[in-house]
């Protein structure tokens, strides 16, 4: 994966953002750890599955829904199905070799957190 280090993206409190398979990381935080790279690799797979724009539309829609639901932008972010899948598996170096297509669907929430 290609990593670009920036002074401006992503917003503070975040280490990296995946833009169509290119990772943009905050320069001030230094090199990305393996776990962050794995997290972003999972997002890259999700992005490909939904043909890029579909991922970003779904991601944004789910975040807005969660923000209304939970009243916190950070809680909304943590509840996005894509993030839940990536955080649950970013420690597992072999996850992508056995991951099924559209696995993020298993991480959709219903009811209370």
ABEGO torsion letter per residue (X at the ends): XBBBBBAAOBBBGBABBBBGGBBBBBAAAEBBBAAAAAAAAAAAAAAAAAGGAAAAAAAAAAAAAAAAAAGBAAAAAAABAAAAAAAAAAABAAAAAABBBGAAAAABBBEBX
